[in-house]
Amino acid sequence: MNELNTMAYGLKDENVVYIDEVQRGLECEAKCISCGGALIAKKGDVKVHHFAHHNGDGESCNESVLHQLSKQIIEWECLVSTPNLEINVEGYDISDQVHKKSHIEESKVLTVESVSLELASIGFIPDVTCNALGKKLYIEIVVSNDVSEEKLEKVKLDGTPMLVIDMSDYSAMDTLDTLKQGVIYDAPRYWAYHPDHEAMKVHLENDLRFEVSILDEKIISVVSNKLGLVSKSELLKPKTNSELIVLGYNSAYGYSKKNNRDFDFSTLLVAKPIQSTGSSNYTIRSCGGYELTQIAFNEELIPELEKLRFPCLLELDVSGSFLGGRVQSMVTNFKVV
Ligand SMILES: [Zn+2]
């Protein structure tokens, strides 16, 4: 007999008994906790003492017995520990840098009350329904299969937190002390659903979004100052008019084999007055004149541009937009001066 299919627990006079507590053979007077079949106590000198079904059935009863006992332990002991919990959220700023926020909850031992093994029905019967810290709590014991998506959806609809305890590393041959230690403290566990944690996640996401938006403004300011094309205020409230000599335009679209994707770009060729620029290290003083620069434009403007004779003086509406994490000026409209 495979030890995985054996068990050390039976039911005698409606009480759970351990193999050491009963007499040998059929005199043990015990029934299977799972199927109710008569058990024989095998207490020989060679094999580990265990119960076997008298009629030879009960191949899969051991898993069910472990499951039943685990539920019983919560009812007997009224204790269960919660898992260490870490809620993480992340978001990206406009330069594609990742930012994270987390909330950590240490494991704690809950005293549970009003424990019931067969009460709540929310489309299925959770293994344990109880109260902890004044609120309803479901506990699900898993031995071979994890909690199904279907069950999880029902729990979410019900809005009650559900703790899952994974007893798959234990067996119905373990001593009661081992099983108690497992159910209450040691066995792996996780929150399949907890409304407070969902709310905490939304809270963290909102906080992060706000912080990233502030950071984005700073980045816009720094980048736009460097580019010198568009000022910060123009970027934050995108819309600005400036008269510029426009020499012509390019518009292209196609497929790039190299990058394996479609591309399109539309740029105005503009004679832009040379401006004085500088940083802490250097200063470039303009001596007047123009430099050639390219500004992307919205391709919906092409029919209007086709009517023009270049070069010409145009008043451009320029907004800042972000492409691939970089700031880029974009002409969204124009007027002939
Ligand atoms: Zn059985």
Boltz pocket constraint, residues with backbone or C-beta under 6 A from the ligand:
constraints:
  - pocket:
      binder: B
      contacts: [[A, 32], [A, 33], [A, 34], [A, 35], [A, 36], [A, 37], [A, 53], [A, 57], [A, 58], [A, 61]]
      max_distance: 6.0
